[in-house]
Amino acid sequence: MPEEFPHATFAGGCFWCIEAAFSQFQAVGPIKPGYCGGDTINPTYNEVCSGKTGHAEAVQLSYDPHLFSYENLLEIFFAIHDPTQLNQQGPDVGSQYRSAIFYHNSTQKSAAESYVNLLIEQNPYDKPIVTEIAELSTFYEAEEYHHDYFSKNPSNPYCIFNTLPKMIKAREIFPNTPTAND
């Protein structure tokens, strides 16, 4: 994907799950797992997992806006995680697993706020949405072994029970969109 395409950054639990769900779409990529929203410079996975750095596990991706809009990305993001869980997604607990949108510009900020407001009006959840919307300051790329984790470890029990359902949800939203393998 050309470098001039825009970037988006999302956090919604384990970055393995978010990366795998978005990686299915031809209009999205490359996707990098990493850390953002905290105070420690160049944190490690172990430091982030301690919950003491303030970072969230996140993914940063580029996308072709002619094939997939930022709003399409938001739709997938909100479908593949529970935006009402504070500092938790499924079995993963801690502020590093919070729901967050790290916007890159004012257009993304407005789109994210509008999308959340639309969800609040539609009221599809039993609890309030706790998704943080914050400006991206620095994104620190995760260690190499986290990249493409699902494709390298599809039989890992965590991937089977947590990642695969998120991938299926993402495909249900855009079933006719070309996949990364097309």
CYANA upper distance limits for C-alpha pairs under 8 A (distance plus 0.5 A):
  1 MET  CA      5 PHE  CA      7.86
  1 MET  CA     29 GLY  CA      7.03
  1 MET  CA     30 PRO  CA      7.55
  1 MET  CA     62 SER  CA      8.14
  1 MET  CA     63 TYR  CA      8.19
  1 MET  CA     64 ASP  CA      8.19
  5 PHE  CA     62 SER  CA      6.49
  5 PHE  CA     63 TYR  CA      6.43
  5 PHE  CA     64 ASP  CA      6.40
  5 PHE  CA     65 PRO  CA      7.88
  6 PRO  CA     62 SER  CA      5.97
  6 PRO  CA     63 TYR  CA      6.56
  6 PRO  CA     64 ASP  CA      7.91
  6 PRO  CA     65 PRO  CA      8.09
  7 HIS  CA     60 GLN  CA      7.20
  7 HIS  CA     61 LEU  CA      5.87
  7 HIS  CA     62 SER  CA      4.72
  7 HIS  CA     63 TYR  CA      6.99
  7 HIS  CA    104 HIS  CA      7.76
  8 ALA  CA     60 GLN  CA      6.15
  8 ALA  CA     61 LEU  CA      5.94
  8 ALA  CA     62 SER  CA      6.82
  8 ALA  CA     63 TYR  CA      8.36
  8 ALA  CA     70 TYR  CA      8.30
  8 ALA  CA    102 PHE  CA      7.94
  8 ALA  CA    103 TYR  CA      7.24
  8 ALA  CA    104 HIS  CA      7.30
  9 THR  CA     58 ALA  CA      7.25
  9 THR  CA     59 VAL  CA      6.09
  9 THR  CA     60 GLN  CA      4.82
  9 THR  CA     61 LEU  CA      6.94
  9 THR  CA    101 ILE  CA      6.76
  9 THR  CA    102 PHE  CA      5.79
  9 THR  CA    103 TYR  CA      7.17
  9 THR  CA    104 HIS  CA      8.34
  9 THR  CA    136 LEU  CA      8.31
 10 PHE  CA     58 ALA  CA      5.93
 10 PHE  CA     59 VAL  CA      6.05
 10 PHE  CA     60 GLN  CA      7.17
 10 PHE  CA     77 PHE  CA      8.02
 10 PHE  CA     99 SER  CA      8.38
 10 PHE  CA    100 ALA  CA      6.47
 10 PHE  CA    101 ILE  CA      5.32
 10 PHE  CA    102 PHE  CA      6.61
 11 ALA  CA     15 PHE  CA      7.62
 11 ALA  CA     18 ILE  CA      8.15
 11 ALA  CA     56 ALA  CA      6.85
 11 ALA  CA     57 GLU  CA      6.42
 11 ALA  CA     58 ALA  CA      4.66
 11 ALA  CA     59 VAL  CA      6.98
 11 ALA  CA     97 TYR  CA      7.64
 11 ALA  CA     98 ARG  CA      7.10
 11 ALA  CA     99 SER  CA      5.89
 11 ALA  CA    100 ALA  CA      5.40
 11 ALA  CA    101 ILE  CA      6.85
 11 ALA  CA    102 PHE  CA      8.44
 12 GLY  CA     18 ILE  CA      7.46
 12 GLY  CA     57 GLU  CA      8.17
 12 GLY  CA     58 ALA  CA      7.59
 12 GLY  CA     77 PHE  CA      8.28
 12 GLY  CA     81 HIS  CA      6.53
 12 GLY  CA     82 ASP  CA      8.30
 12 GLY  CA     83 PRO  CA      8.19
 12 GLY  CA     89 GLN  CA      7.53
 12 GLY  CA     97 TYR  CA      6.58
 12 GLY  CA     98 ARG  CA      6.28
 12 GLY  CA     99 SER  CA      4.84
 12 GLY  CA    100 ALA  CA      6.88
 13 GLY  CA     17 CYS  CA      8.07
 13 GLY  CA     18 ILE  CA      8.11
 13 GLY  CA     57 GLU  CA      7.30
 13 GLY  CA     58 ALA  CA      8.39
 13 GLY  CA     81 HIS  CA      7.92
 13 GLY  CA     88 GLN  CA      7.11
 13 GLY  CA     89 GLN  CA      5.51
 13 GLY  CA     90 GLY  CA      8.45
 13 GLY  CA     92 ASP  CA      7.25
 13 GLY  CA     96 GLN  CA      8.00
 13 GLY  CA     97 TYR  CA      4.57
 13 GLY  CA     98 ARG  CA      6.58
 13 GLY  CA     99 SER  CA      7.32
 14 CYS  CA     18 ILE  CA      7.41
 14 CYS  CA     57 GLU  CA      6.71
 14 CYS  CA     58 ALA  CA      8.16
 14 CYS  CA     89 GLN  CA      8.18
 14 CYS  CA     92 ASP  CA      7.66
 14 CYS  CA     97 TYR  CA      6.74
 15 PHE  CA     19 GLU  CA      6.36
 15 PHE  CA     33 PRO  CA      6.38
 15 PHE  CA     34 GLY  CA      8.01
 15 PHE  CA     57 GLU  CA      6.03
 15 PHE  CA     58 ALA  CA      5.88
 15 PHE  CA     59 VAL  CA      6.60
 16 TRP  CA     20 ALA  CA      6.67
 16 TRP  CA     33 PRO  CA      7.92
 16 TRP  CA    146 HIS  CA      7.55
 16 TRP  CA    147 HIS  CA      8.37
 16 TRP  CA    148 ASP  CA      7.95
 16 TRP  CA    149 TYR  CA      6.41
 16 TRP  CA    150 PHE  CA      7.00
 16 TRP  CA    163 THR  CA      7.58
 17 CYS  CA     21 ALA  CA      6.72
 17 CYS  CA    150 PHE  CA      8.20
 17 CYS  CA    159 CYS  CA      8.08
 17 CYS  CA    162 ASN  CA      7.53
 17 CYS  CA    163 THR  CA      4.99
 17 CYS  CA    164 LEU  CA      8.22
 17 CYS  CA    166 LYS  CA      7.19
 17 CYS  CA    167 MET  CA      8.18
 18 ILE  CA     22 PHE  CA      6.86
 18 ILE  CA     58 ALA  CA      8.32
 18 ILE  CA     59 VAL  CA      7.38
 18 ILE  CA     77 PHE  CA      8.31
 18 ILE  CA     80 ILE  CA      8.12
 18 ILE  CA    163 THR  CA      8.34
 18 ILE  CA    166 LYS  CA      8.20
 19 GLU  CA     23 SER  CA      6.39
 19 GLU  CA     31 ILE  CA      6.97
 19 GLU  CA     32 LYS  CA      7.96
 19 GLU  CA     33 PRO  CA      7.31
 19 GLU  CA     59 VAL  CA      6.73
 19 GLU  CA    148 ASP  CA      7.85
 20 ALA  CA     24 GLN  CA      7.30
 20 ALA  CA    148 ASP  CA      7.71
 20 ALA  CA    149 TYR  CA      8.39
 20 ALA  CA    150 PHE  CA      6.71
 20 ALA  CA    151 SER  CA      8.28
 20 ALA  CA    163 THR  CA      7.54
 20 ALA  CA    167 MET  CA      6.95
 21 ALA  CA     80 ILE  CA      8.19
 21 ALA  CA    163 THR  CA      8.11
 21 ALA  CA    166 LYS  CA      6.46
 21 ALA  CA    167 MET  CA      4.75
 21 ALA  CA    168 ILE  CA      8.27
 21 ALA  CA    170 ALA  CA      6.49
 22 PHE  CA     28 VAL  CA      7.21
 22 PHE  CA     31 ILE  CA      8.47
 22 PHE  CA     76 ILE  CA      8.36
 22 PHE  CA    167 MET  CA      8.24
 22 PHE  CA    170 ALA  CA      7.96
 23 SER  CA     28 VAL  CA      6.97
 23 SER  CA     29 GLY  CA      7.14
 23 SER  CA     30 PRO  CA      8.42
 23 SER  CA     31 ILE  CA      7.46
 23 SER  CA    180 ALA  CA      7.36
 24 GLN  CA     28 VAL  CA      8.42
 24 GLN  CA    167 MET  CA      8.18
 24 GLN  CA    171 ARG  CA      8.33
 24 GLN  CA    179 THR  CA      5.82
 24 GLN  CA    180 ALA  CA      5.75
 24 GLN  CA    181 ASN  CA      8.30
 25 PHE  CA    177 THR  CA      7.44
 25 PHE  CA    178 PRO  CA      6.68
 25 PHE  CA    179 THR  CA      4.93
 25 PHE  CA    180 ALA  CA      5.44
 26 GLN  CA    177 THR  CA      8.31
 26 GLN  CA    178 PRO  CA      6.11
 26 GLN  CA    179 THR  CA      5.36
 26 GLN  CA    180 ALA  CA      4.51
 26 GLN  CA    181 ASN  CA      7.86
 26 GLN  CA    182 ASP  CA      7.91
 27 ALA  CA     63 TYR  CA      6.07
 27 ALA  CA     64 ASP  CA      5.71
 27 ALA  CA     65 PRO  CA      8.45
 27 ALA  CA     67 LEU  CA      6.40
 27 ALA  CA     68 PHE  CA      6.57
 27 ALA  CA    178 PRO  CA      8.25
 27 ALA  CA    180 ALA  CA      8.20
 28 VAL  CA     61 LEU  CA      7.30
 28 VAL  CA     62 SER  CA      6.46
 28 VAL  CA     63 TYR  CA      4.89
 28 VAL  CA     64 ASP  CA      7.08
 28 VAL  CA     68 PHE  CA      8.27
 29 GLY  CA     61 LEU  CA      6.08
 29 GLY  CA     62 SER  CA      5.66
 29 GLY  CA     63 TYR  CA      6.47
 30 PRO  CA     61 LEU  CA      6.21
 30 PRO  CA     62 SER  CA      6.49
 31 ILE  CA     59 VAL  CA      6.99
 31 ILE  CA     60 GLN  CA      6.18
 31 ILE  CA     61 LEU  CA      4.80
 31 ILE  CA     62 SER  CA      7.36
 32 LYS  CA     59 VAL  CA      5.94
 32 LYS  CA     60 GLN  CA      5.74
 32 LYS  CA     61 LEU  CA      6.80
 32 LYS  CA    141 GLU  CA      7.05
 32 LYS  CA    142 ALA  CA      8.10
 32 LYS  CA    147 HIS  CA      7.18
 33 PRO  CA     57 GLU  CA      7.87
 33 PRO  CA     58 ALA  CA      6.33
 33 PRO  CA     59 VAL  CA      4.86
 33 PRO  CA     60 GLN  CA      6.96
 33 PRO  CA    141 GLU  CA      6.55
 33 PRO  CA    142 ALA  CA      6.03
 33 PRO  CA    146 HIS  CA      7.32
 33 PRO  CA    147 HIS  CA      6.77
 34 GLY  CA     57 GLU  CA      6.40
 34 GLY  CA     58 ALA  CA      5.80
 34 GLY  CA     59 VAL  CA      6.32
 34 GLY  CA     60 GLN  CA      7.92
 34 GLY  CA    139 PHE  CA      7.10
 34 GLY  CA    140 TYR  CA      5.84
 34 GLY  CA    141 GLU  CA      4.67
 34 GLY  CA    142 ALA  CA      4.66
 34 GLY  CA    143 GLU  CA      8.38
 35 TYR  CA     43 PRO  CA      8.07
 35 TYR  CA     48 VAL  CA      8.21
 35 TYR  CA     55 HIS  CA      6.15
 35 TYR  CA     56 ALA  CA      6.00
 35 TYR  CA     57 GLU  CA      5.41
 35 TYR  CA     58 ALA  CA      6.02
 35 TYR  CA     59 VAL  CA      8.31
 35 TYR  CA    139 PHE  CA      6.33
 35 TYR  CA    140 TYR  CA      5.63
 35 TYR  CA    141 GLU  CA      6.98
 35 TYR  CA    142 ALA  CA      7.19
 36 CYS  CA     55 HIS  CA      5.48
 36 CYS  CA     56 ALA  CA      6.07
 36 CYS  CA     57 GLU  CA      7.51
 36 CYS  CA     58 ALA  CA      7.23
 36 CYS  CA    136 LEU  CA      7.87
 36 CYS  CA    137 SER  CA      8.01
 36 CYS  CA    138 THR  CA      6.58
 36 CYS  CA    139 PHE  CA      5.44
 36 CYS  CA    140 TYR  CA      6.88
 37 GLY  CA     54 GLY  CA      6.90
 37 GLY  CA     55 HIS  CA      5.26
 37 GLY  CA     56 ALA  CA      6.60
 37 GLY  CA    102 PHE  CA      8.46
 37 GLY  CA    136 LEU  CA      7.62
 37 GLY  CA    137 SER  CA      7.66
 37 GLY  CA    138 THR  CA      8.00
 38 GLY  CA     53 THR  CA      6.09
 38 GLY  CA     54 GLY  CA      4.45
 38 GLY  CA     55 HIS  CA      4.37
 38 GLY  CA     56 ALA  CA      7.70
 39 ASP  CA     53 THR  CA      6.34
 39 ASP  CA     54 GLY  CA      6.56
 39 ASP  CA     55 HIS  CA      7.61
 40 THR  CA     53 THR  CA      5.92
 40 THR  CA     54 GLY  CA      8.14
 40 THR  CA     55 HIS  CA      8.38
 42 ASN  CA    140 TYR  CA      6.48
 43 PRO  CA     47 GLU  CA      6.54
 43 PRO  CA     48 VAL  CA      7.00
 43 PRO  CA     53 THR  CA      7.99
 43 PRO  CA    140 TYR  CA      7.89
 44 THR  CA     48 VAL  CA      6.75
 44 THR  CA    142 ALA  CA      7.88
 44 THR  CA    143 GLU  CA      8.07
 45 TYR  CA     49 CYS  CA      6.54
 45 TYR  CA    142 ALA  CA      7.53
 45 TYR  CA    143 GLU  CA      7.86
 46 ASN  CA     50 SER  CA      6.83
 47 GLU  CA     51 GLY  CA      7.74
 47 GLU  CA     52 LYS  CA      7.54
 47 GLU  CA     53 THR  CA      7.10
 48 VAL  CA     52 LYS  CA      7.24
 48 VAL  CA     53 THR  CA      6.17
 48 VAL  CA     54 GLY  CA      7.91
 48 VAL  CA     55 HIS  CA      6.64
 48 VAL  CA     56 ALA  CA      7.93
 48 VAL  CA     57 GLU  CA      8.26
 48 VAL  CA     96 GLN  CA      7.08
 49 CYS  CA     94 GLY  CA      8.49
 49 CYS  CA     96 GLN  CA      7.23
 51 GLY  CA     55 HIS  CA      8.15
 51 GLY  CA     94 GLY  CA      6.73
 51 GLY  CA     95 SER  CA      6.63
 51 GLY  CA     96 GLN  CA      6.54
 54 GLY  CA     95 SER  CA      7.55
 54 GLY  CA     96 GLN  CA      7.41
 55 HIS  CA     95 SER  CA      8.13
 55 HIS  CA     96 GLN  CA      6.15
 56 ALA  CA     95 SER  CA      7.18
 56 ALA  CA     96 GLN  CA      4.41
 56 ALA  CA     97 TYR  CA      6.33
 56 ALA  CA     98 ARG  CA      6.92
 57 GLU  CA     96 GLN  CA      6.08
 57 GLU  CA     97 TYR  CA      6.63
 60 GLN  CA    139 PHE  CA      8.40
 63 TYR  CA     68 PHE  CA      7.35
 64 ASP  CA     68 PHE  CA      6.40
 64 ASP  CA     69 SER  CA      8.15
 65 PRO  CA     69 SER  CA      5.46
 65 PRO  CA     70 TYR  CA      7.67
 68 PHE  CA     72 ASN  CA      6.53
 68 PHE  CA     73 LEU  CA      7.86
 69 SER  CA     73 LEU  CA      7.10
 70 TYR  CA     74 LEU  CA      6.82
 70 TYR  CA    108 GLN  CA      7.85
 70 TYR  CA    111 ALA  CA      8.22
 71 GLU  CA     75 GLU  CA      6.67
 71 GLU  CA    111 ALA  CA      7.39
 71 GLU  CA    112 ALA  CA      8.41
 71 GLU  CA    115 TYR  CA      8.16
 72 ASN  CA     76 ILE  CA      6.90
 73 LEU  CA     77 PHE  CA      6.57
 74 LEU  CA     78 PHE  CA      6.64
 74 LEU  CA    112 ALA  CA      7.72
 74 LEU  CA    115 TYR  CA      7.96
 75 GLU  CA     79 ALA  CA      6.74
 76 ILE  CA     80 ILE  CA      6.71
 76 ILE  CA    170 ALA  CA      6.12
 76 ILE  CA    173 ILE  CA      7.56
 77 PHE  CA     81 HIS  CA      7.22
 78 PHE  CA     82 ASP  CA      7.54
 78 PHE  CA     83 PRO  CA      7.18
 79 ALA  CA    169 LYS  CA      7.20
 79 ALA  CA    170 ALA  CA      7.45
 80 ILE  CA    166 LYS  CA      5.48
 80 ILE  CA    167 MET  CA      8.15
 80 ILE  CA    169 LYS  CA      6.68
 80 ILE  CA    170 ALA  CA      7.01
 81 HIS  CA     89 GLN  CA      7.51
 81 HIS  CA    166 LYS  CA      8.01
 82 ASP  CA     89 GLN  CA      7.22
 82 ASP  CA     99 SER  CA      8.38
 83 PRO  CA     99 SER  CA      6.35
 83 PRO  CA    129 ILE  CA      5.82
 83 PRO  CA    130 VAL  CA      6.40
 83 PRO  CA    131 THR  CA      6.05
 84 THR  CA    125 TYR  CA      8.05
 84 THR  CA    127 LYS  CA      6.40
 84 THR  CA    128 PRO  CA      6.16
 84 THR  CA    129 ILE  CA      4.96
 84 THR  CA    130 VAL  CA      5.77
 84 THR  CA    131 THR  CA      7.74
 85 GLN  CA     89 GLN  CA      6.99
 85 GLN  CA     98 ARG  CA      8.18
 85 GLN  CA     99 SER  CA      8.17
 85 GLN  CA    129 ILE  CA      8.33
 85 GLN  CA    130 VAL  CA      7.38
 86 LEU  CA     95 SER  CA      8.37
 86 LEU  CA     98 ARG  CA      6.68
 86 LEU  CA     99 SER  CA      7.88
 86 LEU  CA    130 VAL  CA      6.72
 87 ASN  CA     93 VAL  CA      6.61
 87 ASN  CA     94 GLY  CA      5.50
 87 ASN  CA     95 SER  CA      4.92
 87 ASN  CA     96 GLN  CA      7.41
 87 ASN  CA     97 TYR  CA      5.92
 87 ASN  CA     98 ARG  CA      4.67
 87 ASN  CA     99 SER  CA      7.65
 88 GLN  CA     92 ASP  CA      6.07
 88 GLN  CA     93 VAL  CA      4.88
 88 GLN  CA     94 GLY  CA      6.35
 88 GLN  CA     95 SER  CA      7.63
 88 GLN  CA     97 TYR  CA      5.85
 88 GLN  CA     98 ARG  CA      6.33
 89 GLN  CA     93 VAL  CA      7.12
 89 GLN  CA     97 TYR  CA      6.85
 89 GLN  CA     98 ARG  CA      7.91
 90 GLY  CA    162 ASN  CA      8.37
 92 ASP  CA     97 TYR  CA      7.06
 93 VAL  CA     97 TYR  CA      6.89
 94 GLY  CA     98 ARG  CA      7.75
 98 ARG  CA    131 THR  CA      8.00
 99 SER  CA    130 VAL  CA      7.53
 99 SER  CA    131 THR  CA      5.22
 99 SER  CA    132 GLU  CA      6.74
100 ALA  CA    131 THR  CA      5.56
100 ALA  CA    132 GLU  CA      4.91
100 ALA  CA    133 ILE  CA      6.28
100 ALA  CA    134 ALA  CA      7.91
101 ILE  CA    112 ALA  CA      7.92
101 ILE  CA    131 THR  CA      7.71
101 ILE  CA    132 GLU  CA      6.67
101 ILE  CA    133 ILE  CA      5.39
101 ILE  CA    134 ALA  CA      6.84
102 PHE  CA    133 ILE  CA      6.54
102 PHE  CA    134 ALA  CA      5.47
102 PHE  CA    135 GLU  CA      5.70
102 PHE  CA    136 LEU  CA      5.26
103 TYR  CA    108 GLN  CA      5.97
103 TYR  CA    109 LYS  CA      5.98
103 TYR  CA    133 ILE  CA      7.70
103 TYR  CA    134 ALA  CA      6.72
103 TYR  CA    135 GLU  CA      5.46
103 TYR  CA    136 LEU  CA      6.08
104 HIS  CA    108 GLN  CA      6.98
104 HIS  CA    109 LYS  CA      8.14
104 HIS  CA    135 GLU  CA      6.89
104 HIS  CA    136 LEU  CA      6.35
105 ASN  CA    109 LYS  CA      6.85
105 ASN  CA    135 GLU  CA      8.15
106 SER  CA    110 SER  CA      6.61
107 THR  CA    111 ALA  CA      6.66
108 GLN  CA    112 ALA  CA      6.49
109 LYS  CA    113 GLU  CA      6.66
109 LYS  CA    133 ILE  CA      7.86
109 LYS  CA    134 ALA  CA      8.44
109 LYS  CA    135 GLU  CA      8.28
110 SER  CA    114 SER  CA      6.49
111 ALA  CA    115 TYR  CA      6.54
112 ALA  CA    116 VAL  CA      6.68
112 ALA  CA    133 ILE  CA      7.78
113 GLU  CA    117 ASN  CA      6.60
113 GLU  CA    133 ILE  CA      8.01
114 SER  CA    118 LEU  CA      6.60
115 TYR  CA    119 LEU  CA      6.79
116 VAL  CA    120 ILE  CA      6.67
116 VAL  CA    129 ILE  CA      8.34
117 ASN  CA    121 GLU  CA      6.72
118 LEU  CA    122 GLN  CA      6.65
119 LEU  CA    123 ASN  CA      6.34
119 LEU  CA    124 PRO  CA      7.31
120 ILE  CA    124 PRO  CA      8.21
120 ILE  CA    128 PRO  CA      8.32
120 ILE  CA    129 ILE  CA      7.97
125 TYR  CA    129 ILE  CA      8.39
142 ALA  CA    146 HIS  CA      6.96
142 ALA  CA    147 HIS  CA      8.07
143 GLU  CA    147 HIS  CA      7.93
145 TYR  CA    149 TYR  CA      7.48
148 ASP  CA    152 LYS  CA      6.78
149 TYR  CA    153 ASN  CA      6.41
150 PHE  CA    154 PRO  CA      5.68
150 PHE  CA    159 CYS  CA      6.81
150 PHE  CA    163 THR  CA      7.95
153 ASN  CA    159 CYS  CA      7.88
154 PRO  CA    159 CYS  CA      6.67
154 PRO  CA    160 ILE  CA      7.36
155 SER  CA    159 CYS  CA      7.36
155 SER  CA    160 ILE  CA      6.90
156 ASN  CA    160 ILE  CA      6.79
157 PRO  CA    161 PHE  CA      6.61
158 TYR  CA    162 ASN  CA      6.12
158 TYR  CA    163 THR  CA      7.53
159 CYS  CA    163 THR  CA      5.07
159 CYS  CA    164 LEU  CA      6.57
160 ILE  CA    164 LEU  CA      5.86
160 ILE  CA    165 PRO  CA      8.23
161 PHE  CA    165 PRO  CA      7.41
162 ASN  CA    166 LYS  CA      7.44
163 THR  CA    167 MET  CA      6.91
164 LEU  CA    168 ILE  CA      6.77
165 PRO  CA    169 LYS  CA      6.76
166 LYS  CA    170 ALA  CA      6.75
167 MET  CA    171 ARG  CA      6.88
168 ILE  CA    172 GLU  CA      6.72
169 LYS  CA    173 ILE  CA      7.11
170 ALA  CA    174 PHE  CA      7.28
171 ARG  CA    175 PRO  CA      5.56
178 PRO  CA    182 ASP  CA      6.55
